[in-house]
């Protein structure tokens, strides 16, 4: 089977009082998943807004990635392609320890 798809991810960031919040939305064309991420500036650290943006956005996208893997795990099971005991050990592509 050959096919080409395009999925889009939108990340919205807001910062107030040393706290950066991010919402990542994955749109597959048939489904939407939304994840949240927060980064807080430590009082002893210099205020570098781009770092807060990066941390909050990465956490929001990590949240979406976990949801997407759960959706895929369910689809694998429903297709009868899972292990007989239902356990699917990591790694899919990398271990949780390095993600």
N, C-alpha and C positions, 0 to 999 in steps of 0.2 A: 504494500500500500504506500503510495506517495501522496503527501499532502503538505501544505504550508499553512501555518497559522501565525497570527500576530496577537500577542497578549500585551496589554498595557498596564503599567504600574504608575499610579499617581501618588506622590508623597506631599502632604501639606504640613508645614512646620509653623509653630508659633512659639514665641519666647516671651516670658514675663518674669521679672524678678529672679533671674538666675535659673529658671526652670524652662527647659525646652520640651515641647510636646510635638509628637509626630503622629500622623495617621497615614498609613499606606493602604491603598486600595488596588487590588489586582482585579482587572476586568478581562475575562477570557472570551467574552462575547456571548457566553451562555451562562456564566456565573460570576459573582463578585464576592471577593473575600476582603475583609477589612481588619487591619492590625494596628495596635497602638504601641507607642514607645515614649519613654520619658528619660531625660537626662537632667541632672541637677548639678549646678556649679558648686564645687566645694569652696568654702570661704577662704582657704589658703591658696587656691589656684588662681592664676590670672584669667580674666574674662576674655575668652576667645570664642566668639559666637559660632564660628564654623565647626569647632569641635563638638559643641552641644548639638548642632544640627546633625552632624555625622553619627554621633552616638544614638540620638533619639531616632533618627531615620533607620539606622541599622537594626535597632531593637524592634521597630514597627515592622520592618521587612522580615525579620526573623519570626515574628509572631505570625505573619501571613504564610511564611514558608512552612511552619509547623501545622497550620490549618490545612494547607494544601497537601501535605504529606498524609494527614489524617483522612482527607477525602480520597486520596490515592489508595491508602491502605484498605478503606472500606470497599472501593471499586475492585481491588485485587481479590478480596474475599468473596464479593458477590459474583465475580467471574469464575470462581472456583480455582484460582491460581495460587492461593495462599498455602502455607504449610498445613499439614493435617492437624497439628496441635494449635493452630491459630497464631503462633508466635512468629514474629518477623524481626529477627535481630538486626541491629545496625552493623555495619554501615550501609546506607543506600549508596552514597557517593563519598561520604566522609563520616567520621564518628562524631557523636555529640560532644566529645571532649575537645575537638578542634573547631567545631562550628561556632 
